[in-house]
Amino acid sequence: MRILLVEDDEALCAAVAPLLEREGYRVDVCRDGDDALYYMRQRMFGLCILDRMLPGRDGLSVLRAARAEGLDTPVLMTTALGLVGDRVDGLDAGADDYLVKPFDVRELLARVRALARRPAPVAVSGRPCCGDLTLDMGTLVLTGDKEQCTLSKKEAELLAALMENAGQTLSRSFLFGRVWGPGADVEEASLDSYVHFIRRRLRAVSSRVTVDTVRGVGYRLLDGGTGA
């Protein structure tokens, strides 16, 4: 799982990032609120550890903006403010968990593991559309230009993620987290296999939409009818 660590205390970053990496996580660090929101918008992290007190835009503002934009990355908020009211503010802003500084690293790791075990969110829309495609997430029926077919649940979740972000390149880590959940023990080749299945489904329903491979990054959905 890839973690975004947002913390302006360099010493704390130097202590926490290597600890997380030794546990098998990939860690990206940023030190201010504006950068944090930018990186969260990329939807490539399975978890964000977010400090409340940051230069510029503070952690609460970052979190409220992210949730208002529909960004559902799990967030563990950290802060030296430990009063009940402070914790309530963090949770009301959209934090999934709240950890008061100074903290024991064992507790930090336990909370990260707990958040990583949570299932990935399902598609936001019940009927995502793209070009000549419509996907009914209730029945898992894909409707194309002339035909219909039924998808497996994993195929539908993967295709829904691509349809909801049509034209955008989605990283492999984002797609793994979206379909199998952050930290899931899944073989790397599983994603490629499901992309292969989806391409067959698109041909089966005579769709103009295609799944494009972006080498070294991930995949994106293109509507062939728009000249993309």
C-alpha positions in Angstrom: 0.0 0.0 0.0 1.1 3.5 -0.8 0.9 6.1 2.1 0.9 9.9 1.9 2.6 11.2 5.0 1.8 14.9 5.5 4.0 16.3 8.3 6.0 19.6 8.6 8.2 18.2 11.4 11.3 17.0 9.6 12.5 15.0 12.6 9.2 13.1 12.9 9.1 12.4 9.1 12.7 11.1 9.3 11.5 8.7 12.1 8.1 7.6 10.8 8.7 7.2 7.1 11.5 4.5 7.4 9.4 2.7 10.0 6.5 2.4 7.6 8.7 1.4 4.8 10.2 -1.4 6.9 6.7 -2.7 7.4 6.3 -2.9 3.6 4.5 0.3 2.8 5.5 2.8 0.1 5.7 6.3 1.6 5.5 9.7 0.0 6.1 12.8 2.2 4.9 16.3 1.8 5.1 19.2 4.4 2.3 21.6 3.7 -1.4 21.6 3.2 -1.6 22.8 -0.4 0.7 20.0 -1.6 -1.3 17.5 0.5 -4.5 18.3 -1.3 -2.8 18.2 -4.7 -1.5 14.7 -4.0 -4.8 13.4 -2.5 -6.5 14.5 -5.7 -4.3 12.1 -7.7 -6.1 9.2 -6.0 -3.0 7.0 -5.8 -2.8 6.5 -2.0 -4.3 3.8 0.1 -4.0 6.0 3.2 -3.1 9.5 4.2 -1.4 10.3 7.6 -2.3 14.0 8.0 -1.0 16.4 10.6 -3.5 18.9 11.8 -1.2 21.9 12.2 0.5 22.6 8.8 1.9 25.7 7.1 -0.6 27.5 4.9 -3.7 25.3 4.6 -4.1 23.4 7.8 -5.0 19.7 8.1 -8.7 20.3 8.8 -9.0 22.5 5.8 -7.3 20.0 3.6 -9.6 17.2 4.9 -12.8 19.2 4.4 -11.8 20.2 0.9 -10.9 16.6 0.0 -14.2 15.2 1.3 -16.1 18.0 -0.4 -14.6 16.8 -3.7 -15.5 13.2 -3.1 -12.0 12.0 -2.2 -12.5 9.0 0.0 -8.9 8.1 0.8 -8.8 6.9 4.5 -7.2 9.6 6.7 -5.4 9.1 10.0 -5.1 12.6 11.5 -2.3 13.3 13.9 -2.0 16.3 16.2 -0.7 17.6 19.5 -4.2 18.9 20.2 -5.7 16.1 22.3 -8.9 17.6 23.9 -12.2 15.9 23.2 -13.4 18.9 21.2 -10.2 18.7 19.0 -10.8 15.0 18.2 -14.5 15.7 17.4 -13.5 18.4 15.0 -11.1 16.1 13.2 -13.6 13.3 12.9 -16.4 15.6 11.9 -14.1 17.0 9.1 -13.9 13.5 7.7 -11.0 11.8 9.4 -11.2 8.0 9.8 -9.1 7.9 12.9 -7.3 10.4 15.2 -3.9 10.0 17.0 -2.6 12.4 19.5 1.1 13.3 19.6 3.4 12.2 21.1 2.4 8.7 20.1 3.9 5.2 20.4 5.0 4.0 17.0 3.4 0.6 17.8 0.1 2.3 18.1 0.6 4.2 14.9 1.3 0.9 13.0 -1.7 -0.7 14.6 -4.0 2.1 13.4 -2.5 2.0 10.0 -3.1 -1.8 9.8 -6.7 -1.3 11.0 -7.4 1.3 8.3 -5.7 -0.8 5.6 -8.0 -3.7 6.4 -11.1 -1.7 5.6 -12.7 -2.7 2.3 -12.3 -0.4 -0.7 -15.3 1.9 -1.4 -17.7 0.8 -4.1 -18.4 2.8 -7.2 -19.8 6.3 -6.4 -22.3 6.1 -9.2 -24.9 3.2 -9.5 -24.8 3.5 -13.3 -21.5 5.0 -14.5 -21.5 5.9 -18.2 -18.8 6.6 -20.8 -19.3 7.1 -24.5 -21.7 4.3 -25.7 -21.2 2.4 -22.4 -23.5 2.1 -19.4 -22.7 -0.1 -16.4 -25.4 -1.1 -13.9 -23.6 -1.8 -10.7 -26.7 -3.4 -9.2 -27.1 -6.0 -11.8 -23.5 -6.0 -13.1 -24.9 -5.7 -16.7 -22.8 -3.8 -19.2 -24.7 -2.2 -22.1 -22.8 -1.1 -25.2 -23.7 0.2 -28.6 -25.7 -2.9 -29.6 -25.2 -5.6 -27.1 -25.3 -6.4 -23.3 -23.3 -8.8 -21.1 -22.9 -9.6 -17.5 -19.7 -8.9 -15.6 -18.2 -10.4 -12.5 -18.1 -8.2 -9.5 -14.4 -7.5 -9.8 -14.7 -6.8 -13.5 -17.5 -4.3 -12.7 -15.6 -2.6 -9.9 -12.5 -2.2 -12.1 -14.5 -0.9 -15.1 -16.5 1.5 -12.9 -13.3 3.0 -11.6 -12.0 3.5 -15.2 -15.4 4.9 -16.4 -15.7 7.4 -13.5 -12.2 8.7 -14.4 -12.5 8.4 -18.2 -9.5 9.9 -20.0 -7.4 10.0 -16.9 -4.5 7.7 -16.3 -5.1 5.7 -13.2 -2.1 4.2 -11.4 -1.8 0.5 -10.8 -1.7 1.2 -7.0 -4.9 3.2 -7.2 -6.7 0.4 -9.1 -5.5 -2.3 -6.8 -6.7 -0.3 -3.8 -10.0 0.5 -5.4 -10.9 -3.1 -6.5 -9.1 -5.3 -3.9 -8.7 -2.9 -1.0 -5.6 -1.2 0.4 -3.0 -3.7 1.5 -4.7 -6.7 -0.1 -2.4 -9.7 -0.8 -3.0 -9.9 -4.6 -0.6 -11.0 -7.3 0.6 -8.1 -9.5 -0.6 -10.0 -12.6 -4.2 -10.1 -11.4 -4.8 -6.5 -12.5 -3.6 -7.2 -16.0 -5.7 -10.3 -16.2 -8.9 -8.4 -15.3 -8.0 -5.7 -17.8 -7.8 -8.4 -20.4 -11.2 -9.7 -19.4 -12.7 -6.1 -19.6 -11.3 -5.6 -23.1 -13.0 -8.8 -24.2 -16.3 -7.5 -22.6 -16.0 -4.2 -24.5 -15.6 -6.1 -27.8 -18.5 -8.4 -26.9 -20.9 -5.3 -26.6 -19.5 -3.7 -29.7 -18.3 -0.6 -27.8 -16.0 2.1 -29.2 -14.5 2.5 -25.7 -11.1 1.0 -25.2 -8.7 0.5 -22.2 -5.3 2.0 -23.0 -2.1 0.8 -21.3 0.1 3.6 -20.0 3.4 1.9 -19.7 5.1 2.1 -16.3 2.0 3.8 -14.8 -1.3 2.1 -15.2 -4.4 2.3 -17.5 -6.9 4.8 -18.8 -10.3 4.5 -20.5 -10.7 6.2 -23.9 -13.9 6.8 -25.9 -13.0 6.0 -29.5 -16.0 8.0 -30.7 -14.5 11.3 -29.4 -11.2 11.0 -31.2 -9.4 10.6 -27.8 
